[in-house]
Amino acid sequence: CLKTKHKPKKIAECGAVERCMDMLRDGDCEHKHLATMLLVNLTQVESCAEGVLRLDNEKLKGVHAVFLLRRIASTPPEELHDPFEHAADVLTNLTRLEAGRAVLADRHLAAVSVLVEQLESGSATRRRGAAACLKNLCMEEDSVTIVVHQLGDPHHIETETREGGGTLKETLWEKLLQPLSGKVPKEHDAQVRALVAETVLCIASYDRGRKALWKANAPELLRKGYEYEEDPAVCSAMEQTAEFFITTAEGAQESSVLPSAQGVNNESE
């Protein structure tokens, strides 16, 4: 991957953002993976992130972000060569900006569902990117309200009819809380667990989020998961979340130490 640490703006001025997007849309391009990694590094710069979001054109605003989200959802992560493995990292950098969060929080886009499903991916890179992006989408009360809405009713279990009988599908809340629950299959990547824990903390910091987490049995799931957790960052976020649950009856105050928006840099040495 190109080293962009000292020259992202100069590279961007050469039209690198649009060139990368053209490569990703080109069905015959063999360098999609490198193009995605370059976008991760470029979007560390605010002006480049704004370029990917197409904030200069109201009609095209968000078109690149939507394309990346759809590629995340449609590309099998089990492929030996996963060209969009780092696509969620790009979205993570975009959602550091309020405009980026607004694009992905669109109620009709179902971005939350796509990202939560990625938490079950066999690729740790995909899981980290999805968790980081989810965390960024929970930075403000309005966006948490949208995230809670997209996660759906914690008590609603969909029944999927198959030949030979029906099978129960997990709710999105169960999939979100799975990495922290200590249940099998366990999430062995501490970074993923920490990002999910911070996401849940952000959700729990607002009244509507806490109510949904209560309905999803989050306090009990987190209690059981905490018994086995050893990572300090994960434990800290889980403890802060527990404080919100404990003080709910008295009226919890918004935390002044909530996590800040996440960024990703794939700088190659």
N, C-alpha and C positions, 0 to 999 in steps of 0.2 A: 504494500500500500504506500502511496506517496506520503512523504513526511510533510505535514502541513503546519507544524507548530508555529513557525515564524512567518508564514506567508499565505494564510487562508484568504485574506482579503484580496491579495494580488491574484491568487488563483481564481477567486470568485469573479473578479473583474474580467477575466478571460472567458466568462460564460460557462464555467465548470458546472454550476448547478443544473442548468438546462441541458448541458451535454450529458451529465450523469443520468438525468431523467430520460433522455432520449435513448440511452444505452439500455436502461431498465425496461423500456417499452419495446425495444427491438427483439423480436422473437429469436433472431439468429445470433445475437450478441453472446460471446463466450466469456465476457468479463463483468457480468452483473454483480458478482460477489465483490469485486474490487470497486466497482462504481458505488455500491451501497456503503462500503467501508469509507470511501472518500467522502460521501455525503455525511456520514457520522461526524467526521472531523471538521468538515466545512460548517456544519450547522451548530458547532460550538460558538461560532461568531453570530451575533444577533442579526446582522444584516443578511447573512447567508440563510439563516433560518427563515427570515421574512421573505427571502427570495423563493424558498421551497414552498412557503405558504401562499405565494403569489398575492401578497397584500397590495400590490400595485395595480391589481386588476380585479374589480369586484366580481365580474362574471367568472373569473378563473380561480378565485380565492378558495384554497383548500383542495384543488383538484389533484395536486401531487400527493398530498397527505392521504386522500381517499384512495388513490391508486396504491400506495404503499400498504395501507391497511388491508385492502383486498388481496394483495399478493401474500401478505402474512396469513390470511385466512385460507387461501386456496393452494398454497405451495406445500406439499407433503414434507414435514420436517425430517422424515426418516430418510430422505434422499441422501445419498453419499455426498453429493455436491449440492448444498443448499444455497442457492444464489441470494435468497432473501433472509438469511440467518440473522443479519444485523439490521433489518428493516425497522424493528421495534425500537432499536437504539436511536434511529433517526427521529422517530415519532417522540421519543423521550426528550430529545433536544428541542424539538418543535414545541412541546408542551411546557417547556420552561417559560415560554412567553404566554401572556394572557390570550393573545390572538390564536395561538396554537391550541390552547385548551378549549377555546370557544369553538374552533373547527371540529375537534374530535368529540366534544360534548354534545354535538348535534343529536337530538333525540331520534332522528330518522337514520342515523349512521350505524347504530349498534356497536360502536367501538368497544365499549366495556365488555360485551359478550365475547367479541373476538379475542381481546387481551386476556380475559380470564381463562378462556379455553387454552390459550398458549401456556398457562401455568402447568399443564399436563404434558407439555412437549418433552420429547426425549432429549432435546438440545438445551443445555444449561444456558447458552447464549440467548436463545429465544425466551426462556423463562425469566432471565434477568431483565431483558429488555421490556418484556410485557409488564413485569412487576414494577419496574421503575416508571413506566408510562402511566400505569394505574395510580401510582402514588402522586404523580404530578397532576392528574385529573382531579385530585381531592384537596387541592390547595385552598379553595374558597368554599363558603357555605353554599352558594348557588350551584357550583359544580358538583359538590357532594350530593345535593338534592337530585341532580340529574343522574349521577352514578347510582344512587340508591334506587331510583326509578328504573334504570336499565338493568340492575341486578334482579329486579322482580320481587315477587312475594316469597319470603323465605319459607312459607308453609306450603307453597304450591309445588307439588311433585308431578311432573309431566309423565304420562304413561305412553310409552312408545310401543305400538302394536307390531309384532313380528310374527312370521309364520311359526306356529307351534306355541304361541303364548305371548304374554306381554312382559316387558322389562321396564324397571323403574330407572329414570334418569336423575342424576343429582341436580340440585338447584345450583345456580351460579354462586349463591352465597356459600354453599358447601364446598365448591371448588376453590373459592377465594380463601376460605379458612383452612382448607386441607393442609397447606404447608406448615401451619402453626399448631395443628391439632395433635401431632405425634402419631397419627394413624398411619397404617400401611396403605399405599406405598409412601414411605417417608421422603421428605425433601432433604437431601443431603447437602445441598448448596447453601451455606450460611448467608451468602449475599442475597439470594432469593428470599430466604426466610426473613431477613432483616427488612428488605423492601416491602414485603407483604405486611409485616408487623407495623411498619410506619404508615402503610396505606390504611390499615384497620384503625390505627391511632388517629389518623386524620378524620376518618369517618366517624369515630366515636366522639370526637370533639364537638360535634353538632347534634342537637336534640333529635332531629329526624334520623340521623345516622345511628345514634345509640338505640333508638327504639327498634330499628330494623335489625341491629345486631342482637338485641335481646331476643327478638322473635326467631333469629337464626341460631339461637343457643350458643352464641359466641362466648359468653363468660365461662360456661362449662368446658367448651372445647379448648379455650385458651388456658384454663386452669390445668387441664390434663396435659396439654402440650408443654406448659411451663415446667412441669415436673421433670421433663426429659431434656429441656433446652439448656445448652451450655454456652452459647455464644453471648457475650456481654451486650452487644448492640440489640440483638433480638430480645433478650431479657428486659432491657431498659424500656423498649417500646411497648412490650407486653405489660410491664408494670405500670407505665403511664396510662395505658388503656384501662387497666383494672381500676385505677384511681377514678376514672370517669364513671365506671359502672358503680363503684362503691358510693360515690357522692351524688348519684342521680337523684335519689330521693330528696336530697337537700338542695338540689339545683346546682349542677356542675358549672363551673366557670370555664370559658374558653382558655385553652392553654397558651401561654406566651412562649413555650419552647417547642412548638410543633416543628416537624421536619421541614427543611426548605426544599424547593424544587430540585429535582435530580437532573444531572447532565451526564453525557457519555462521551468519552474520547478514546478512539481506537488508534492512537498515535503509534506508529511502528518505529521501533528504534533502528 
